Amino acid sequence: MHKRKLDPDPYYQDTPWEIIHDERGKVIGEVFTLPARMTTHKKYGGAGMANRNMLHKSRLEQFKTWLQATGWELHPTKGPDEVIRARKDGFLMLIHGNSRTQHLSFGEAHTSVVKQFIREYKRAEKEASSQ
């Protein structure tokens, strides 16, 4: 029997993958493994430690409103601790919170967005109090 040679996949030919076996050794699937650059690059939410003391829970609703006003699309959250799931230009932002802490936590990749919100929030508060 003649086997037809398959053309390489132009999108995933360079992506590492592995075959998944069950406990009896039967092949049950295959998965693509992310290259290291995708698990550590800021664009993909990888680089750095979580920030746990910058964004207070009391500002959650204002932060959501601000995100939407600046072009972020809010999505339904997944899991009990996730309070914000937002996407903009292929960038995914996840914000977590729980009942044990006063502040929300997020990855280092999101720090610049949160800092921008805090600057604008404080500026608006200052303008409102000076009037």
SVG drawing of the C-alpha trace seen along z (x, -y; Angstrom):
<svg xmlns="http://www.w3.org/2000/svg" viewBox="-20 -75 32 77">
<polyline fill="none" stroke="black" stroke-width="0.4" points="0.0,0.0 1.3,-3.4 1.3,-6.1 0.7,-9.7 3.3,-12.1 1.6,-14.9 2.5,-18.5 3.8,-20.3 1.4,-22.5 2.4,-26.1 1.1,-27.4 2.3,-24.8 5.2,-23.0 7.7,-24.6 5.6,-24.3 6.7,-21.5 4.0,-19.0 3.7,-15.7 1.4,-12.7 -0.7,-12.0 -1.2,-8.4 -3.6,-7.0 -2.5,-4.7 -2.6,-1.7 -0.4,-3.3 -3.2,-4.0 -2.8,-7.3 -5.6,-9.6 -4.5,-12.9 -1.8,-15.3 -1.1,-18.8 1.0,-21.6 3.5,-22.9 4.0,-26.6 7.5,-27.8 9.3,-29.4 9.0,-32.8 5.2,-32.6 5.3,-31.5 7.6,-34.3 6.8,-37.2 4.8,-40.1 2.3,-40.1 1.2,-36.6 0.8,-37.5 3.8,-35.4 6.7,-37.5 7.0,-38.4 5.4,-37.9 1.9,-38.8 1.2,-42.2 -1.0,-41.9 -1.1,-45.3 -1.7,-48.0 -5.4,-47.8 -7.9,-48.0 -11.2,-46.0 -13.2,-49.2 -12.1,-50.4 -13.1,-47.3 -16.3,-48.7 -14.5,-51.9 -11.7,-49.9 -14.1,-47.9 -15.7,-51.0 -12.4,-52.6 -11.2,-49.4 -14.3,-49.5 -13.8,-53.3 -10.2,-52.7 -11.1,-49.9 -10.9,-46.7 -13.6,-44.1 -14.8,-42.5 -15.5,-38.7 -17.2,-36.4 -14.9,-35.3 -13.8,-31.7 -13.2,-30.4 -14.2,-31.7 -11.2,-34.1 -11.2,-35.7 -12.9,-39.1 -11.9,-40.5 -11.2,-38.9 -10.6,-41.5 -9.0,-41.5 -7.6,-44.2 -5.5,-43.8 -4.9,-40.1 -3.7,-40.9 -5.5,-39.0 -5.8,-40.6 -6.8,-38.5 -7.4,-40.1 -8.0,-37.9 -9.4,-38.6 -10.8,-36.7 -12.6,-37.4 -9.4,-37.1 -7.6,-40.1 -8.2,-43.8 -6.4,-44.1 -6.8,-42.5 -3.9,-40.6 -2.6,-40.6 0.4,-39.6 3.4,-42.0 2.4,-42.3 -0.7,-44.3 1.1,-46.7 1.3,-49.6 -2.5,-49.4 -3.3,-49.4 -0.9,-52.3 -2.5,-54.3 -5.9,-53.8 -4.7,-54.8 -3.1,-58.0 -6.2,-59.0 -8.4,-58.0 -6.4,-60.1 -6.2,-63.1 -10.1,-63.0 -10.4,-62.8 -8.1,-65.8 -9.9,-67.9 -13.3,-67.0 -12.1,-68.1 -10.6,-71.3 -13.9,-72.5"/>
</svg>
